[in-house]
């Protein structure tokens, strides 16, 4: 039977790094098993904040990839202020960390580039794809955002080709995302953002959300919304686990100090990914600082490991606390190596924006965390979707940004279990989040 064709319009594609690329990379990997042939439409010359060549291995060899050029204003923004390079990853300075240049840059970003700085790709892409769709039989078109400019491509194509089946995939919300209120929008700019978002919701045949709460909120705003979360790839998890065991065996055989005692492993809490100021768990750093100051045993056996891009100001504050001798900062690593670092940790940290409107955000890394079987400590608003997942899978504990003593109790409890060799991997019900099972769910929705 001939496979149906799905055209996936995505800004992020290997060699782009980070979580944004992985959702449709993994869908494209498994869709052929469920009767669908994916075709990728992506920029020829994008300005990616992170690169990860290791993700190229998941790109099917026979995958059709269509590319056209894009113009982005980030080089101009970085000349105005070096910290503007954060914009490419949806980050910027906030509060006391903002200079006048930061404030000006944020105002320009929010009011001149609506919905974002990739908006200059919309018109040429619409023109190109209208002809492409007329010349090729495509059953479904998907737009994946952010950048939400890509949804405008779908919106324009749907208006030109009413019979086109269009799915708008929101990896993150648009006007409901936490940093939206920091964009210093004028009333007219805010109105334009919200009108465009509403047009997308009401015009797309299906709107995909990555969390239960987002899907509910999208439906309230007129979308035919369905939740398909992100997930973990079992092949990645099994590969990383075998690498970790091999590394542990190698270390036990070779890493011996002069007194012939094997180097002692440490109780390791790790953050994997990008950590910006709006998701900084200051109460966790305070709790860990107190534990290091008051508990000698903990101080001697604790490592705080960072893998990824940590905001310079956050790192500076931690390095000037009692935690300075506990920090292991590995910087950005490839996806494969990052999973390996997850496997070699004892507690994995995940953070979300603190405000209630963000309770529906489920950071993609949580699913790869789940696949490791390690305990997870999470920070975000009360009654968050992340908390629901942790409870269902018995994988850890969720805290608000106002908790303090409970955090120390949780960490000390896990530390004592680790010290006695009883910190076991006991997650459950995680199969629903495997990439293959999620792709099967997607295929059912595609029809």
C-alpha positions in Angstrom: 0.0 0.0 0.0 1.3 3.4 -1.0 2.3 5.6 2.0 0.5 8.9 2.6 2.7 12.0 2.6 3.2 14.5 5.4 5.0 17.8 4.8 6.7 19.0 8.1 7.6 22.7 8.2 10.1 23.1 11.0 12.8 25.7 11.7 14.9 23.3 13.9 16.5 20.4 12.2 19.9 18.6 12.6 22.5 19.8 13.0 20.5 22.1 15.3 20.9 21.0 18.9 18.6 21.3 21.9 15.1 19.8 22.6 13.2 21.8 19.9 14.7 19.7 17.1 13.9 16.3 18.6 10.1 16.2 18.5 9.7 16.1 14.7 13.1 14.4 14.1 11.7 11.4 16.1 8.3 11.5 14.5 10.0 11.5 11.1 12.1 8.5 12.2 9.0 6.4 13.2 6.2 7.6 10.9 7.1 5.3 8.0 6.3 2.3 10.3 2.7 3.6 10.5 2.1 4.3 6.8 3.4 7.8 6.4 6.2 9.3 4.4 7.6 12.5 6.0 9.0 15.3 3.9 10.9 18.1 5.7 10.8 21.8 4.8 13.4 23.8 6.7 15.7 26.8 6.2 18.9 26.4 4.2 20.9 28.9 6.3 19.3 29.1 9.8 20.9 30.8 12.8 20.9 28.1 15.4 21.8 28.8 19.0 23.1 25.3 19.5 24.6 22.6 17.2 24.6 18.9 17.7 26.0 16.7 14.9 25.1 13.5 16.8 21.4 14.0 16.0 22.2 13.4 12.3 22.2 9.7 12.9 18.4 9.8 13.5 17.7 11.4 10.1 16.5 8.6 7.8 18.8 8.1 4.8 16.0 8.3 2.3 14.2 11.3 3.9 13.3 14.0 1.5 14.4 17.4 2.8 13.4 20.6 1.0 15.3 23.8 1.9 15.0 27.5 1.0 17.0 30.5 2.3 16.0 32.6 5.3 17.0 36.1 6.4 17.2 36.7 10.1 18.2 40.0 12.0 20.1 38.4 14.8 23.5 39.5 13.6 22.3 43.1 13.8 20.9 42.5 17.3 24.1 41.1 18.5 26.0 44.1 17.3 23.8 46.3 19.4 24.3 44.1 22.5 26.3 40.9 22.8 23.8 39.4 25.3 21.2 39.5 22.5 22.6 36.2 21.2 20.3 34.7 23.8 17.3 35.8 21.7 18.0 32.9 19.3 17.1 30.5 22.1 14.1 32.6 23.4 16.1 34.0 26.3 17.1 37.4 27.6 18.1 39.3 30.7 15.3 40.1 33.2 14.9 42.3 36.3 18.1 43.7 37.9 20.2 42.1 35.1 18.7 44.3 32.4 20.8 47.2 31.0 19.3 49.9 28.9 20.6 48.1 25.8 18.8 44.9 27.0 15.6 46.9 27.5 15.8 48.5 24.0 16.6 45.2 22.3 13.7 43.4 24.0 11.3 46.2 23.0 12.5 46.0 19.4 12.2 42.2 19.4 8.7 42.3 20.7 7.2 45.1 18.7 9.1 45.0 15.4 9.2 41.3 14.8 5.8 39.8 15.2 5.5 37.1 16.2 9.3 36.6 16.1 12.4 37.4 14.1 11.9 34.5 11.7 8.8 36.3 10.2 10.8 37.2 7.1 10.7 33.6 6.0 6.9 33.6 5.9 6.1 35.2 2.5 8.8 33.5 0.4 8.0 30.1 2.0 4.3 30.6 1.4 5.0 31.4 -2.3 7.4 28.5 -2.7 5.1 25.9 -0.9 2.0 26.9 -2.8 3.6 25.9 -6.0 5.2 22.8 -4.3 1.8 21.6 -3.0 0.2 22.1 -6.4 2.9 20.0 -8.0 3.1 17.3 -5.3 0.4 15.2 -3.7 0.7 16.0 0.0 -2.0 14.6 2.4 -1.1 16.7 5.5 1.0 19.8 6.3 2.4 20.4 9.8 3.9 23.6 11.1 5.9 23.4 14.3 6.5 26.4 16.5 8.2 28.2 18.1 9.2 30.1 16.1 5.5 30.8 15.8 6.1 32.5 12.5 6.0 29.1 10.9 2.3 28.9 11.8 1.7 31.9 9.7 3.0 29.9 6.7 0.4 27.3 7.4 -2.3 30.0 7.9 -1.5 31.6 4.5 -1.4 28.2 2.8 -4.7 27.1 4.3 -6.4 30.3 3.0 -5.0 29.8 -0.5 -5.7 26.0 -0.5 -8.9 25.5 1.7 -8.9 21.7 1.2 -5.4 21.4 2.7 -5.3 19.5 6.0 -3.1 21.6 8.3 -1.9 20.7 11.8 -0.3 23.4 13.9 2.1 21.9 16.4 2.7 24.1 19.5 5.8 22.9 21.3 5.4 25.9 23.5 2.5 28.3 23.9 2.5 31.7 22.1 0.9 34.5 24.2 0.7 32.3 27.3 4.4 31.6 27.6 6.1 33.2 30.6 8.5 35.5 28.8 5.7 37.0 26.7 4.9 39.5 29.4 8.6 40.6 29.4 8.5 41.6 25.8 7.5 45.3 26.6 4.8 45.2 24.0 2.7 48.2 23.0 -1.1 47.7 23.1 -1.2 47.4 19.3 1.6 44.9 19.2 -0.1 42.8 21.9 -3.3 42.9 20.0 -1.6 41.8 16.8 0.1 38.8 18.5 -3.2 37.7 20.0 -5.1 38.1 16.8 -2.6 36.0 14.8 -2.6 33.3 17.5 -6.4 33.3 17.4 -6.4 33.0 13.6 -4.1 30.0 13.8 -6.2 28.3 16.4 -9.4 28.8 14.6 -8.1 27.9 11.1 -5.9 24.9 11.7 -7.7 21.6 11.3 -5.9 20.3 14.4 -3.7 22.0 17.0 -1.2 19.8 18.8 -0.1 20.7 22.3 2.7 19.1 24.2 0.9 19.2 27.6 -2.5 18.5 29.0 -3.1 22.0 30.3 -1.9 23.7 27.1 -4.4 21.6 25.1 -7.2 22.6 27.5 -6.2 26.3 27.2 -6.0 26.1 23.4 -9.5 24.6 23.2 -10.8 27.5 25.3 -9.4 29.9 22.7 -11.1 28.1 19.8 -8.6 25.5 18.8 -9.3 21.8 18.0 -6.5 20.9 20.3 -5.1 17.4 21.1 -2.2 16.6 23.4 0.7 14.6 22.3 3.5 15.0 24.7 7.2 14.8 23.9 8.9 11.5 24.9 12.1 9.4 25.0 13.6 7.2 22.3 14.2 3.7 23.7 17.1 3.3 21.3 18.8 6.4 22.8 18.2 5.2 26.4 19.5 1.7 25.8 22.6 3.0 24.0 23.4 5.5 26.8 22.9 2.8 29.5 25.3 0.4 27.8 27.8 3.3 27.5 27.5 4.2 31.1 28.0 0.6 32.3 31.1 0.3 30.0 32.5 3.6 31.4 31.9 2.5 35.0 33.7 -0.8 34.4 36.6 1.1 32.8 36.7 3.5 35.6 36.8 0.8 38.3 39.7 -0.8 36.6 41.8 2.2 35.8 41.0 5.1 38.1 43.0 4.2 41.2 44.9 6.7 43.4 48.3 6.0 44.8 46.9 4.3 47.9 45.3 1.7 45.6 41.8 2.7 46.7 39.2 3.1 43.9 38.1 6.7 43.5 34.9 7.2 45.4 31.8 8.2 43.4 29.9 11.2 44.6 26.2 11.8 45.1 25.4 13.8 42.0 22.5 16.2 41.3 22.6 17.2 37.6 20.9 19.8 35.4 21.0 18.9 31.7 20.1 21.6 29.2 19.6 25.4 29.0 19.0 27.3 32.2 17.9 30.9 31.9 17.1 33.5 34.5 13.3 33.1 34.3 13.6 29.4 35.5 16.4 29.8 38.1 15.6 27.8 41.2 17.2 30.1 43.7 15.6 28.2 46.6 17.3 25.0 45.6 20.8 26.7 45.5 20.0 28.1 49.0 19.0 24.7 50.3 22.1 23.0 48.8 24.3 25.9 50.2 22.8 25.3 53.7 23.4 21.5 53.4 27.1 22.0 52.4 27.6 24.5 55.3 26.0 22.4 58.0 26.6 18.8 56.9 30.2 17.8 56.5 29.4 14.3 55.2 27.1 15.8 52.5 29.7 18.4 51.5 32.4 15.9 51.0 30.2 13.6 48.9 28.2 16.0 46.8 28.5 17.1 43.2 26.4 19.7 41.4 26.8 18.9 37.7 25.7 21.2 34.8 25.5 19.9 31.2 24.5 22.5 28.7 24.2 26.3 28.6 23.8 27.9 32.0 23.2 31.6 32.2 26.5 33.4 33.1 24.8 35.3 35.9 23.3 32.2 37.5 26.6 30.4 37.3 28.5 33.4 38.8 26.1 33.4 41.9 26.6 29.7 42.5 30.3 29.9 42.1 30.4 32.6 44.8 28.6 30.5 47.3 29.6 27.5 49.5 28.8 25.3 46.5 31.8 26.5 44.5 33.8 23.3 45.3 30.9 21.0 44.4 30.4 22.3 40.9 31.1 20.2 37.8 30.4 22.3 34.7 30.7 20.3 31.5 29.2 22.8 29.2 27.2 21.8 26.1 27.6 18.2 25.1 26.1 16.2 22.2 22.7 14.6 22.8 24.3 11.1 23.2 26.8 12.3 25.7 24.1 14.3 27.6 22.0 11.2 28.0 25.2 9.4 29.3 25.6 12.1 31.9 21.9 11.6 33.0 22.6 7.9 33.5 25.6 8.6 35.7 23.7 11.0 38.0 21.6 10.3 41.1 19.1 13.1 41.0 18.1 15.0 37.9 16.9 18.6 38.1 14.1 20.1 35.9 12.9 23.7 36.1 9.9 25.6 34.8 8.7 29.2 34.9 7.2 30.0 38.3 3.9 31.6 37.3 0.6 29.7 37.2 0.1 30.3 33.4 3.2 28.0 32.9 1.8 25.0 34.7 1.1 23.3 31.4 4.7 23.5 30.2 6.4 20.0 30.2 10.1 20.5 29.5 11.1 17.8 26.9 14.0 16.6 28.9 11.7 15.1 31.6 11.0 12.1 29.4 14.6 11.3 28.8 15.0 11.7 32.6 12.2 9.2 33.1 13.9 6.7 30.8 17.0 6.7 33.0 15.1 5.5 36.1 16.8 8.2 38.2 15.0 10.4 40.7 13.8 13.8 39.5 13.5 17.0 41.5 11.3 19.6 39.7 10.5 23.3 40.2 7.5 25.2 38.9 4.0 26.4 39.7 1.6 24.3 41.9 -0.5 21.7 40.2 1.8 21.6 37.2 1.5 18.9 34.5 5.1 17.9 35.4 3.9 17.1 38.9 1.2 14.8 37.5 3.7 12.9 35.4 6.1 12.5 38.4 3.2 11.2 40.6 2.0 8.7 37.9 5.5 7.4 37.3 6.8 7.4 40.8 9.8 9.3 39.5 10.4 12.1 41.9 9.1 15.3 43.6 7.8 18.6 42.4 8.3 21.8 44.4 7.3 25.4 44.1 9.8 28.3 44.1 8.8 29.1 47.6 9.5 25.7 49.2 12.7 25.5 51.3 12.8 23.0 54.1 11.0 20.3 52.2 13.7 20.6 49.5 16.4 19.8 52.0 14.4 16.9 53.4 14.0 15.4 50.0 17.6 15.7 49.1 18.9 14.4 52.4 16.5 11.5 52.2 17.9 10.6 48.7 21.5 11.2 50.0 21.0 8.7 52.9 19.5 6.1 50.5 22.5 6.6 48.1 25.0 6.3 50.9 23.5 3.0 52.0 23.3 1.7 48.4 19.5 1.8 48.5 18.7 4.6 46.0 16.9 2.3 43.5 15.4 2.9 40.1 11.7 2.3 40.5 9.9 4.3 37.9 6.7 2.9 36.4 4.2 3.5 33.6 6.7 5.2 31.3 6.0 3.2 28.2 3.3 5.7 27.2 6.0 8.3 26.6 8.2 6.3 24.2 8.7 8.1 20.9 7.4 5.1 18.9 4.2 4.8 20.9 3.6 8.6 20.6 4.2 8.4 16.8 1.5 5.7 16.6 -0.8 8.1 18.4 0.1 10.8 15.9 -0.6 8.5 13.0 -4.1 7.8 14.3 -4.8 11.5 14.5 -3.5 12.1 11.0 -6.1 9.6 9.7 
